[in-house]
Amino acid sequence: MAGRLPFRDFELEYPPLSLIAFVLPSLVVAAEAPIADWTFAFEVLLVACAALMLLATWVTLGRLGVSEARRAAAVLLVGASPLLLGSVVLSRFDLVPAALVGLAMAAASTGRLRLSGGVLALAVGVKLYPAFLVVPLLILAWRSVGRREAIAVAAVTALTLFVTSVPFLLADPAGMLGPLLHQLDRPLQVESLGAAVLLVAHHLTGLAIVIETSFGSQNIVSEPAPLLRTVTGLAQIVVVLAIWAWFARGRATLGRFTRTVAATLTAVIAFDHAISPQYMVWLVPVIPLVPGRRGIVAMGGLAAALALTHGWFPTRYFELIGLQDATLPWLLLARDVVLVGMVGVLMAPRALVRIGSDAWARLTGSTTRARLVGWLPGPAATMVLLVGASALLRLLWLDTPAGALIFDETYYVNAARVILGIPLPEGAPYLDAAPLLDPNTEHPPLGKGIIALSMALLGDGAMGWRLPSVIAGCVAIVATHGIVRAAGGGAWLAVLAAAFLALDPLSFIHGRVGVLDGLMVACLLIGAWLALRDRWVLAGVVLAAAVLIKITAVFGILAIVGAVLLRPGIPRHERLARAALIGPLRLVGTFAVVALGGLWLLDLQLTTFRDPLHHIAHMLTYGFALRDRFSVDPISSSPLDWLLGRGQIDYLVVNENLLVEGEVVGSQPLVLFRALIGPVLLGGATLAIPYAWWRARRRADPLAAWGLVWVTALYVPFLLLWALAGRISYLYYALPVIPGLAVLLAVLLCRARLPRIVAITCLVVAVVVFVAVFPIRQLP
């Protein structure tokens, strides 16, 4: 800042304490350091704030006296929220005031109302919205302790706000009103409730709307936007005042206080004339604190709102404001309606809640369940339906776009063409390669041989390129189910794990494009399934096939052998006994013989390598040479990025020109293959992994232990290669980890005694995300 003060020396649209979020990272990063270093420090600060918010949630829920299952569900939602909402969480500073709000709620729950007021004042100094929570806090102090306490809380709050603002008040008193005036003057922002109605009307009826950029956002300025802005603004004031009046007239209990705070913030956002994506962060520290059934329903609504917001921001935001995709306004309207519905749920009269609870009890009662069992499919039939639906969705529009290769298909399909002697198109890789030999020697030949065989049988087209991946993707789902059952998991737990894998966007994409990774993962999972059933020789053969597709499959061998050697509940001397090691030794021996022999035979037919050792040395040399390219490779990402839901890759974007009187005025995407790990899996991992660790140690759960070992063995090597050797990495390297995450999340949801609605919500959110990123954006 070089001694400059906000408002006097430069404009600032936020309160002055917001600068803390930007100044603190600068204190640990040299001024001449690249911007990436400052960004990393900024994200570390936000992660620390998220951890504080998580801790505050745990403390407040403990004071509320909720059950352990309810407490765990709330912590799961808070931990998963950054991944449900997406990268906006770490690119905006809203986690800072959200953490302060969480700490203020924790202080209030322990009876430290004055401390709560001081912390809330600091939050207001960072961003204005916590000011709406001061009134409920004063009501709580007045009704629970007395008028003098309320005055003391108000004094502490005002004094804290004044002291932290003194330097800026002295510099420019009028400028301090800038952030407030900025918010009041903003037009109807495109993501607000009124704007969502106009955008849907535009696509349904052709209503003309004008969108312009001002106040740092995109806003609708054409009629009837100003009228809708006024209507929603009045609704916001009326609803918030009604919520405060309700709290003031009733008992000042902690449960009613947390409910009032949650309803207030939800109403402020739902009826505001601007709802930026990061506003969703405001709800994370307060919605999980609402006790009772209405709190559980509100948590489900919050999870849905976060996921729906992620459906268009940031990757599809410009499609929304460009009016290019008619489905996006419906996602936006659904999110805004969910927010309004959450206000209704939080403030519904007790009689309505009782009616709803009674209806829910009848719906989920034993008699109803008995009737449902008669016509609902059992776990076996559900599994068949799941695999059938997954296969159908992979096969649908498999040739779209016609004749185009997707992402790394340009290497593997053209390598298969060379193997088959098919002429390559102009500009394709390997154009000068020797025919009938595999030119893609950085990987073993088996994967390209499988694609070539499919092309020989089905032709040089989409079905020939991609059918092996479709089959492999379905096999992976079945194998995951088999692994859960073989490791002692129940039938429905196995179906749930398979469903999470089937709904994962990254796994789905690799289950319908002609690349190697899906083939490798299917072989790894079959090998793990066979090993769990003590079919050691067959497991070794299948795992050798995995390595002959892609050499990184060797980490799967470590996972399978490690799972055997680290079985919980068995003394170490028994695990290492000769009898117990015979099976794994058979697996490793079979794997070594088949892998080396298979590579030798494949090389004799498809490459010019004299022996497998030379080919292995070539692959390792090539792999380790891919380093230090983060600054020039736009699709690379570190393994740490994967944990944060980043590193997404657009495998293919096809644009259609928009013509007006024969002139091109714009374009819109027809097909968008976006590879990302499902936010439900990533978010659930924040609680599923520590729970699995506890369950493996305390309950000797073999399935939890298997999932932990699998995830560790297939993730940590890439992390070490990136951190120690500077090896470049890509998001799809995490593909083998996803089945392990699916299993761990299913273990958490089925064995941690969480409310059933939590599992249902996770599945619903996974479906919403799956639909939002389905690769075919418009039906051909």
N, C-alpha and C positions, 0 to 999 in steps of 0.2 A: 504493500500500500504506500510505501515511501513517505510516511507521515501524513498522508491525506486522510480526511475524514469523510464518511459517507454523507450524502445530502448536500453538504457544503461544497465539496470538491469533485464529487462524482455522483451520478444517479444510482439509486438502489431501490428496487421494488419490494424489498422485504425489510422487516425491522432490523435495527443495527446489530443485534447479537447473532444474526444469521452469518455474519462475517467469520464467526468462530469456526464454522464448518470449513471455511476456505483458508483461514489463516493457520490453523493448527497443522495441517499437512505441510504447509510451507516452512514451518519451524524445523522439520526433520528432513527436508529435501533442499539441497543446495539450489541457489538461484539459477545457476547455469545448467542444472540437470535437465534432461529431456522431460517433456510433459508426461510421458508414460510413468515416470517415477512419482510425480505429484499425484497422478491418477491412482496409482497403487496405494499411496499413503492415504488419500481421501477415502478409498474403498475400505482400507483397514479401519479407519475411524468409524465408518458406517457399520461395519461388521461388529465392532465393539459396542456400538449403540444397540444393534440388534440383540447382542448377548445380554446387555443390561435390560432391555425390554422383556426378554425371555425370563430372566431372573425375577423381575418385578411382577410379571404375570404369575409365576409360581408362588411368590410370597402372598400376593393378594388372594389368590384362589385358596391358599391354605387358611387365611383368615375368614374366608367365606364359608369354610367347612364343607366344601363339596367332596364328593367321593374321589377316590384315587383314579378311577377310570375316567371320570369327568375331567379331573385335573390333567391327566395324561392326554386326553383328546384336545384340550385347550392348548397345551404346550405344543402338541403336534401341529395344530393349525398355525400358531405363532411362528414356529420354526420353519414351516413349509411356505409361509406367506411370501417371502421374497422370490421363491421359485415359481409359485403360482402366478404372481404378478409379472415376473420377468425382469429384464435388465434395467428397467426404469428405477428400480429400488436402489441400485448402486450408482446411478447417474444423477440422482437428485439428493438433496440434503434432508428430505423429510423424515428420515429415520432419527435425526437428532431431536426435533421436537417430539416425535412419537416416543422416543426413549424417556424424555423428560416427563411426558404425560403418564407413561407407565410408572415411573418412580413416584410421581405425585399421587397416583392411585394407591400405590403400595404404602406410602406414608399415611394417607387417609385411612387405609384399612387397619393400620396399627394404632390409630388414635392420635397421630401427630398431625393435627389439622393445620397448625401454623406452618410447619415445615412443608406440608403439602401445598399451601398457598404460595410460599416462597419459590418452590420448584416450579409451580404452575406459572408464576410470573416470569421466571427464566424462559420457560417454553414460549410464552407470549412474545418475549423479546427476540426469539428466533423466528417465529412465524405467528401470525395473528390468530389463527383458528382456536388455540387453547383458551382464548379469552371467553369463549362460550361456556367453558367449564367452571369459571369462577363463581357464577351464580349458584349452581348446584352445590358447590363446596360451602358457600356461605349459608345456604339453607340447611345443609347437614350440620354445620357448626351451631347454628341458632337452635335447631330443633332437638339436637342430641345433647348439647352442653348448656347453651344459654346465649343470651344476647351479647354479653360481654365477650364471650369466646368468638362469636361471629365478628364483632368489631375488631378484636385482636387479629383474627385471620385476615380481615380486609385490610388492616393497617400493615401487616407484614407483606401482603401481596402488593399493595400500592407502593410501599417503601422500597421493596426489592426492585420493582419495575422502574421506579424513579431513579434509584441509585445507579442502576445499570444503564440508564439513558442520559444521565447528567452531561457527559462530555458531548453528546450529540445534540442535546437540547441547547447547550450553550453555543455550539457552533452554528446551528441553523434550526431554531424552534419551529418555523413553518415547514421546513423540510421533513420533520418527523411525521407530519401528516401524509407524506407522500405514499407510503405503502397502503394506507387505508383508502385514500382517494383513488389509487391505482385499481384496487379491487372493486370499488363502487362504480367506477366509470367504465368497466369492461363491458363490451357488448355480449350477445348470446354466443358463448363458445360452442364449437361444433359437437362436443361430447356431453353437453348438458341435456337434461330431460326434454326441454322445449326444442332444442336443436334436433334431437333424435326423432321426435315426432315429425318435424319438417323434412328431415332427410328421408324417412320412410314414405312420407306423402309425395316427395319428389319422384321416387322410383315407382310408386303405385299410380299416381295421377298425373305426373309430369309437372307438378308445381315448380315454378321457376324460383330458384334461390341463388343468392349471390354470397360468395364466401370471400372474405378478405383477411389479410394478415395485419393484426394490430395488437398492441398490449402484450406482445410476446406470444400470441396464440392465433389460431385460425377461428374466425367468428362469422356467423351468419348476420348480415346487415340488411337483408331485404325483408319486406313485409311478409308475414306478420311477426317477425322475430322480436321487434321491440315490445309488442303486446305480450307475447309469451314470456319475455324476460320479466315484465312487470308482474304478471300473474304468478309465476313461480317464485318471484321474490316475496310477494305478499304471503304466499302459502308458506314459505320458509319462516317468516316472522311469526305468523299465527301458530304454526305447529310447534315451534320452539317455545313460545310463551305458554302454550297449553301444556307442554311437557313439564316446564318448570312449575306451573301452577299445580299440576297433579302431584308433584313431589312435595311441594310446600304444604299441601292439605293432608297428606298422609303421614305415616310413621317414618321417622328418619333412621331407617335401618341401613346397614351397609349394602345389603342386596338391592334395596330400592335406589340407593345412591349410584351404584354401578350401572343399574338399568337405566337411570335417568341420564347419566353421562353418555352411555352407548347410544340411547335414542336421540339425544341432542346432537351429537356429532353426525349420526347417520342422516338426521333430518337436514342439518346444515349442508351436507354434501348433496343429498338427493334432490333438494329444491334449489340449489345454487345455480346461478346463471353461467358458471364455469366449473367444469369437473375435469380437471387434468388427471391423467392416469395416476400420478403420484399421490393424489388425494386419498386413494384407497389405503395408503399406508397409515393414514390417521386412524382408521378403524381397527387396525390390528391389535393395539394394546388395550382396547376397551370392550369390543364385542365378546371375546372369550370370557370376560369377567361376569357376564350376566348369568345368574343362577337359574336352575329349573329347566323345564322343557323348552320354554320360549328361548332360553339361551342356546340350547342345542340347535334349535331351528335357525336362530340368527347366525350361529357359526356356520351352518351349512350354506346360508345365504351369502355370508362373507366369502367363503371359499368359491362359490359360484361367481360372485361379482369379480373376484380377483382373476379367475380363469377367463371369464368373458372379456375383461379388459385386455388381458394378454392376447386375446384372439385377434385384435387389430393393432395393438401398440407393442413395440415400435415398428414391426416389420410390414404391417399393412396400413399404416396410418395414412400414407399419401394416396393409397387407393380409396380410402374413406373420404378424404377431403376433396379428391379429384372426381368423386361421384362415378368411379369406374366399376365398382362391384356392388350389385344390388343386395348381396347377402350381409354386408358389413353393417349397414344401418339397423338391421334386425338384431344383430349381436349387440350393438350399442343400446338400442331400445330395451332389449332384454336385461342388460346390466342395470340400466336406470330404473326399470320396473322392479327388479330385485331389490334395489336400495329402498324404494318406496315401500315395498312389501315388508322389508325388515323393520321399517318404522312402525308399520301396522302391527307386526308380530310383537315388537317390544312394548307397545303401548296398548295392546288389546285388553279390554276389560277382563277381569278374572272369570266372569261367567262364560265368555267366549272361549277362553283358554280351557275352562273345564269341559265345555262342550267338545272342543277339539281333542282334548285328552281322552275323553270318553269314547269319541269316535275312533281315535287311534288305538285305544285299548281293545275295542271291539274288532277293529281291523286286524290287529296283531294277536288277538287272543287265541287260546288253544283251539277253540271250536273253528274259528276262521282258518287257522293254520291247517287244521285237519282237513277242511274242505279244499284248501288250496293244494295240499299235497296230492289230492286225488287227480288234479289236472295239470299242475305245474310239472315240468320235466325234472327228473332227478339229476344228480351230479353227472352220471354217465351220459345221459341224453343231452344235458347242457353242454358238456364237453364236445359232443359230436356237433351240436349246433354252432358252438364257438369256432371250431376248426372249419366247418363248412362256410360260415359267414366270412371268416378271415380269408379263406381261399377265394371266395367269390369276389370280395373287395380287392384282392390282389390281381385277379384276372380281368376285372372290369376295366375297359378302356386301356388294356395293356399296351396297345399299339399307338397310344396318344402321347405326344404328337407323332403323326405318321412319318416313319423313316428316320426320325431323329434319335441320336444316341444321347444318353443321359449321363452326365458327369464322367466317371472313370470308365464307363462303357467304351468310350473312344479308344481306350488302350486294350481292354480285355476282349471286346468284340472284334476289333481289328486284328488282334493277335490270333484269335480263333479263325478269322478269315485267312490269315497267312498260313496257318496250319492246314486248312482245307484247300488251299490253293485258289481261293476266291480273289479276284482282282479288287484292289482297294480304291476307294474314291480319291479324287485329287485333294491333296492337303492332309490326308489321314496319317497318323503315326505309322511307322514301320513300312512306309511306301517302298523303300529300297531293300527291305528285308528279304532274305533267302526264302523261297516258298517251301511249304511243308515242314518248316521248323518254327518252334516257339520263339518269337523275337523278344518277348517280355521276360527276360531271364532273371530279373530282380526278384521274381516270385517263382516257386516251383511250378511245374507244368500241369499238374492234375486239374486245377480249377479251370484253366483255359481249355484243357482237353474235354472236360465235361460240357462246357459251353459249345465247343466245336462239335461234339457228338450230338447235342441237341439241335444245332443248326443243320447238321447233316441229315437229321431225321425230319425236322420241321421246316427247314428252309432258312434263308438268310433274311429273317424278319424279326419282329418284336417277340413273337412266340418262341422262336428258336433262341433268341438272345436271353430271354428272361424267365422262361419256364423253369429252369433249374433253381433259380432263386425263389420263385413262388413255392415250389415243392419244399425247398429247404426251410423257408419261413414257416410253413405249416408244420413241418417235422419238428422244428425247434419248439413250437407251442406244445405239441404232443410230448416231446421229450421232457420239457419242464414239468408238465403234469406227472409224468412217470417218475421223475427225480423226487418230487414232493412225496409221492406215495411210497416210493422205495425207502425214503428216509424217515418214514413214520408219520407223515402228515395225513390229515383227514381228507375225505373225498372233496368236500367243498373248499377246503383250504387249497387243494391242488388246482381246482377250477379257477379260484380267485387269482392265484399266481399266474396261471396260463392266460387269464383275461388281461391282467396288467401287461404282460409281455405282448399280447396281441394288439393292445391299444397304444403301445409305445410308438411314437412317430418315427424315430430313427430305425427301429427294428422293422417297421412296416415298409418304409422306403426301401431298405435293403432286401426286403422280401418281394420286391417287384421290379428291381433293376438288375441288369446283368453284370454284377461285380462279384468279387471273390469272398467278401467278408461274411455274407449270409451263409454261404456254403460251409465255410470254416466253422461258424458258430453252431450250425446244425450238427456237424460231426462231433464237436466238443461236447455238446449236450447229450448226444447218444452215447458217447464214450463214458460220460459221468453216470448216466443211467445204468449202463451195463456194469460199471464198477460197483455201484451201490447194490447191485443184485449178484455180486461175486462172479460175474462173467468176465474174468480178467483177460483171457486171451482175446476174446472178441472186442473188449474195450481197447486193448492195445492196437488191434488192427484198425478200428475206426479212428482212434486218435492219430495213428500214423497217416491216415487219409487226410485228417485235418491239417497236419503239418505239411503234407504234400500239396495242399491248396495254398496255405500261407504259413510262413515259417514262424510267425508270432504265436501260432497255436501251441507252441511248446510251453507257454505259460499255463495253458490248460492242464498239461501233465502235472505241473507243480501243484495246481489247485486240487486235482483228484488225489494225488498221492498225499498231499498235505491233509486233506480231509480225512483220509484213512488214519494217518499217524496222529492226528490231533482229536480223535473221537472222544467226546466228553463221557465221563462216567466210567472210564476204563483206566485202571492203574497204568502208569507209564511202563512198568516192566512187562505187563501183558501186551500193551500196544507194540512194544519192541521185541516181543518174543518171536522165536523163529517161525512158529506156526502162523502167527499173525502177519508176518512179512512175506510169506510165500506168494500170496495173491498179488500184492503190489509189485514184487519182483518179476512175476510172470507178466504183468502188464508192461513194465518198463522194458523187459527183455523182448517181448513180442513187438512192442512199439519200435525199439531200436532196429530190429532185424527188418521189419516190414518197411519202416521209413527209409532206411538206407538202401535196401534192395529195391523198393519201389522207385526211389529217386534215380537209382542207377538205370533201371529199365526204361523209365520215362526219358531220361537223358539220351539213352541210346537211340530212342525213336524220334525225339522231338528237339534235341539240342546238340551242340557240338562238344559238350563237356566230356572229358575222358572218364571221370569217376565222380561220385557224389560229393566227395570232400572238396574238390575244386569248385563245384557249383555252390556248395554251402559257403565256402570262403568268399566267393563272388557276391552272394546275397548279403552276407554280413558286412562286407566292405562297402557295398552300395548303401545299405541301411544306415551305417554309422556316418557315412559321408553327408547324409541329409541333416545338416545342422546349421544353426545360426542364420536362419532365414526368416525369422519372425517379422522383420521390418519390411520384407519384400513379398511375402506370401500372404495374401489377404484372407485365405481360408484356414490358415493354421491357427491352432489354439493350444494353450498349455493344459495339462491334466487338472490344474487348479481351476481353470476356466470351466471345465466340465461340471465341477461341483456347484458352480454358481449359475448353471443353466446357460452359459455362454458358449461361443464357438459354433453357433448355428451356421449351416452351409446351405445356400440355395443351389441345388443340384441342376436345376434347369428352369429358365424363365423364357417363355415364348410370348412375344407381344403382338397384338393385333392393332393395326393402325385405325384410327378414327378419322373418317373422311367427311368433310363438309364441302359440298359443291366441287367434289373432285380433289380437294386439297387436304393434306394430312394436317390435322389440328392437335393430335395427341395419340396416345396408345394406351392399351390396357392389357394386363397379363391374362393370358388364357390358361397357362399351366404353370404351376409354381411348386416344384419339388423342394420343400424345405426340410432339412434334416435337423432334428433337435431331440434331446432326451426328454421324455415326458416329465413335466413339472411335478406331477403327483409322485412319481418314483423318486425324484431328487428331493422333493420336500419331505416325503415320508422317510427317506433315509436318515434325516437328522435325528429322528427318534427310533427308527427301526433298527439301526446299527447298534446303538448302545443297549437297546432292549434285548437284541439277539445276543450280545456279549453277556449280559446278565443272565439270560435264560440258559445259555450254553454252560455257564459256570455253576449256576445255582440249581438248575433243573436238569442238567445233563441232556439238553435237547439236541438230538443229532441233526435235525433239519436246520435249526438256528446256527449250529456250528458249521454245517456245510455251506450255508449262505455266506457266513462271515469269511470263511477260507476262500471261497470262490471269488468274492468281490475283492478281497485283499490280493490274492495271487494274480488276478487279471487286471488290476489297476496299479498297484504299487510299482511293478517293473517299468511301466510307461512313465510314471512320475519320477523314478530314479534316473531313467535314461534322459528325460528332459532336464532334470535339475543338475545331474552330475556330468552328463556327456553332451549336453546341448542339443540332443536329438530333437528334430522337428516332430510335431505330433498334430494329429487331426482328430476331430470329434468322433469319427467313425471307428477310431481305435477303441473307443469305449463300448462298442457293440457287444462284445462277450460279457461285459460286466452287467448288462441290463437284466438278463435272466436271474442273476443273483439278487439284484435289487428288488425284482418282482417277488421273489420267494420271501425275502426278509420283510417286505411290506405286508404280504399276506400273513406271515407269522404274527406280526404285530397286531393286525386287525382281528385275527381269529383267536389269538391266545392271550392277549393282554386284557381281556374282559372290558374292552371298550364298548360304548353303546353301539348297537347295530347300525344306527343312523350314520355313524362315522364311516363305516365300510361302504355304506350305500352312497354317501356323499363323495367319497374318494372315487368310486366307480363312475358316478355321474360326471364329476369333473374330468376324469380321464377321457370319457366319451366326448365331452364338450371340446376338449383340446384336440382330440383326434379328428373330430369333424372340422374344427377350425383350420387345421393344417393339412387336411386331406389333399393329396397332390393334384387332383383334378379340380380346379377352381370352378370351371364352367363345363356343363355337360356337353360333350361333342354332339 
